[in-house]
């Protein structure tokens, strides 16, 4: 094969319950994700292992992220073959940061397939050193460690927070979520993004700015009068993280008398534990305690055609 290889970089997850411990070990050993890893890493694993394992058991026994990525990759490459036959055939390779298959497996498969032109495509719409930065650094380290520095000609896509096709796909999920309410115009829209340590933002990380840009673009695209907010979920460890927290915001909205709430996972491109457990179970229970009688979550992007077409167009713009 010649054509173009697209390396889809993502965090990954524990595919089975037996994978939870090694996944957490890799996650908390990442210096970009957890600078105080030598002290906090082992403590966080011990504190979270039983709870996280139980949560994965409740959502089916493991993370569905790999399955969704495979589906996204299949649809994206089929679309790319039609959009840009001159750069085809296109083939996707998964490289997960804290699970297998990792970067080494993706690079080895690409070389075996005879790929020369490669695209590094992190599946994080918003750049952060903890996600995109960490994944790209791992990819470049692996290239050096495997002696493949000169094996490929690279194009890098490191962010896409306001790409029109992505914004339109995300807006589609909001529209579908609102349609589930008896009185959609009365629903408050709460966008929920993965949180980040405040000290990383203070050092200049653009993640919160780019996340707000997505929220603004989606609401502009929808042109609806519903009130909307942005909050952050998935805090880990004792250090200060971005605020306001999603669960705390839900509680505050309840005290204000909000009864209809649509929560929109904005920094996640597929269902995994942050949507299926944190939002669908933990935050839903917080909403009930707060007196919010109509709580809905907008569907994740997953493999909806508008989103996989958006992925293809993001790549096509960079390689043609």
GUVO-962205 format. One record per residue (C-alpha): x, y, z negated. Coordinates in steps of 0.1 Angstrom, whole numbers, plus 5000, padded with zeros to 4 digits. Example, Ala and Ser with C-alpha at 12.3 -4.5 7.8 and 13.67 -1.06 7.14 Angstrom:
   px   py   pz
 5123 4955 4922
 5137 4989 4929
***
This chain:
   px   py   pz
 5000 5000 5000
 5011 5035 5006
 4985 5062 5001
 4980 5079 4967
 4981 5065 4932
 4961 5083 4905
 4973 5077 4870
 4943 5083 4847
 4958 5092 4813
 4937 5089 4782
 4939 5082 4745
 4925 5047 4747
 4909 5029 4718
 4907 4995 4700
 4892 4972 4725
 4884 4946 4698
 4882 4948 4660
 4916 4932 4658
 4930 4961 4677
 4919 4987 4652
 4951 4985 4630
 4976 4987 4659
 4956 5015 4675
 4957 5036 4643
 4994 5028 4638
 5002 5041 4673
 4979 5072 4669
 4993 5083 4636
 5029 5077 4647
 5025 5103 4674
 5046 5134 4665
 5024 5156 4687
 4992 5144 4670
 5005 5142 4635
 5037 5161 4627
 5039 5148 4591
 5037 5112 4604
 5063 5097 4580
 5043 5107 4550
 5007 5109 4562
 5006 5082 4588
 5007 5051 4565
 4984 5068 4540
 4958 5077 4567
 4959 5041 4580
 4952 5026 4546
 4925 5052 4539
 4907 5048 4572
 4912 5012 4583
 4882 4996 4567
 4859 5025 4575
 4869 5027 4611
 4867 4990 4616
 4832 4990 4603
 4822 5019 4626
 4836 5000 4657
 4817 4969 4646
 4785 4990 4644
 4789 5002 4680
 4795 4968 4695
 4829 4956 4682
 4853 4979 4701
 4857 5010 4722
 4839 5011 4755
 4864 5037 4768
 4883 5013 4791
 4852 5000 4807
 4840 5035 4814
 4874 5045 4828
 4874 5015 4851
 4840 5025 4864
 4850 5061 4868
 4881 5051 4886
 4863 5029 4911
 4837 5055 4920
 4863 5083 4921
 4887 5065 4945
 4858 5055 4968
 4848 5091 4970
 4884 5102 4976
 4888 5077 5005
 4859 5095 5022
 4869 5130 5012
 4906 5127 5021
 4913 5098 5044
 4947 5113 5053
 4960 5108 5018
 4944 5073 5013
 4940 5047 5005
 4936 5059 4969
 4940 5036 4939
 4937 5044 4902
 4958 5031 4874
 4949 5034 4837
 4976 5046 4812
 4963 5048 4776
 4984 5066 4750
 4976 5044 4720
 4964 5011 4736
 4972 4988 4765
 4975 4991 4794
 5000 5019 4787
 5022 5040 4810
 5047 5013 4816
 5021 4989 4830
 5006 5017 4852
 5040 5026 4867
 5050 4990 4873
 5017 4983 4891
 5021 5014 4912
 5056 5005 4923
 5045 4969 4930
 5017 4983 4952
 5042 5004 4972
 5029 5037 4961
 5051 5067 4967
 5027 5097 4962
 5013 5098 4926
 4989 5120 4907
 4991 5123 4869
 4955 5130 4860
 4948 5133 4822
 4912 5127 4815
 4910 5157 4791
 4893 5187 4806
 4910 5211 4782
 4947 5212 4777
 4962 5205 4743
 4997 5195 4733
 4981 5167 4712
 4963 5151 4741
 4973 5161 4777
 5008 5172 4765
 5014 5140 4745
 5001 5118 4774
 5023 5135 4800
 5053 5135 4777
 5049 5097 4772
 5045 5092 4810
 5078 5111 4817
 5096 5093 4789
 5084 5060 4803
 5096 5069 4838
 5131 5075 4824
 5131 5044 4803
 5121 5022 4832
 5145 5038 4857
 5116 5050 4879
 5124 5087 4878
 5127 5088 4916
 5101 5062 4925
 5072 5086 4930
 5064 5121 4943
 5043 5136 4916
 5013 5160 4915
 5002 5170 4880
 4966 5180 4870
 4969 5192 4835
 4935 5209 4829
 4902 5215 4845
 4879 5233 4820
 4859 5254 4845
 4861 5234 4877
 4827 5240 4893
 4818 5204 4900
 4827 5194 4864
 4807 5222 4850
 4777 5213 4871
 4779 5176 4860
 4781 5187 4823
 4752 5211 4828
 4732 5182 4843
 4736 5163 4810
 4724 5193 4790
 4694 5196 4813
 4685 5159 4808
 4690 5162 4770
 4666 5192 4768
 4640 5174 4789
 4636 5149 4761
 4621 5175 4738
 4584 5183 4735
 4592 5220 4737
 4627 5223 4754
 4628 5261 4753
 4628 5260 4714
 4658 5237 4711
 4692 5250 4699
 4721 5236 4719
 4752 5227 4699
 4783 5218 4718
 4806 5196 4698
 4843 5193 4707
 4871 5172 4692
 4888 5193 4665
 4925 5202 4663
 4948 5212 4634
 4948 5250 4630
 4986 5252 4629
 4987 5238 4665
 4963 5265 4676
 4984 5291 4658
 5014 5280 4677
 4996 5289 4710
 4977 5258 4720
 4950 5269 4746
 4925 5241 4737
 4899 5262 4719
 4900 5290 4745
 4896 5265 4773
 4868 5247 4754
 4849 5280 4750
 4854 5287 4787
 4836 5254 4795
 4807 5262 4772
 4803 5296 4787
 4805 5282 4823
 4779 5256 4815
 4754 5280 4800
 4759 5304 4828
 4753 5276 4853
 4721 5266 4834
 4708 5302 4831
 4685 5292 4801
 4677 5314 4771
 4683 5286 4745
 4706 5297 4717
 4739 5278 4717
 4769 5273 4695
 4803 5255 4696
 4815 5234 4667
 4843 5208 4661
 4842 5172 4650
 4866 5143 4641
 4889 5160 4616
 4916 5137 4603
 4937 5142 4571
 4940 5170 4546
 4953 5199 4567
 4931 5227 4579
 4914 5220 4613
 4894 5241 4637
 4861 5253 4623
 4832 5254 4621
 4827 5216 4616
 4799 5200 4635
 4783 5184 4605
 4785 5216 4585
 4770 5235 4614
 4741 5211 4616
 4734 5216 4579
 4735 5254 4583
 4712 5253 4613
 4687 5233 4591
 4688 5260 4564
 4679 5286 4591
 4648 5266 4600
 4660 5250 4633
 4638 5220 4640
 4650 5210 4675
 4686 5204 4681
 4704 5191 4712
 4741 5182 4706
 4764 5181 4736
 4797 5163 4735
 4818 5188 4754
 4854 5176 4752
 4846 5139 4758
 4842 5124 4793
 4826 5091 4782
 4810 5074 4753
 4832 5061 4725
 4833 5062 4687
 4830 5100 4686
 4797 5100 4704
 4783 5066 4695
 4790 5067 4658
 4799 5102 4647
 4772 5120 4667
 4746 5093 4670
 4748 5081 4634
 4768 5104 4611
 4756 5137 4625
 4721 5124 4631
 4718 5116 4594
 4731 5150 4585
 4704 5165 4608
 4677 5145 4590
 4689 5156 4556
 4689 5192 4568
 4652 5190 4579
 4659 5190 4616
 4630 5169 4629
 4639 5166 4665
 4676 5157 4670
 4689 5146 4704
 4723 5140 4720
 4729 5148 4756
 4741 5118 4775
 4778 5114 4780
 4792 5119 4815
 4803 5083 4818
 4800 5071 4854
 4772 5094 4865
 4777 5101 4902
 4780 5139 4898
 4809 5135 4874
 4828 5108 4894
 4824 5130 4925
 4837 5159 4904
 4868 5139 4895
 4874 5131 4931
 4871 5168 4941
 4895 5179 4914
 4921 5154 4928
 4913 5162 4964
 4919 5199 4959
 4955 5192 4946
 4966 5166 4972
 4954 5181 5005
***
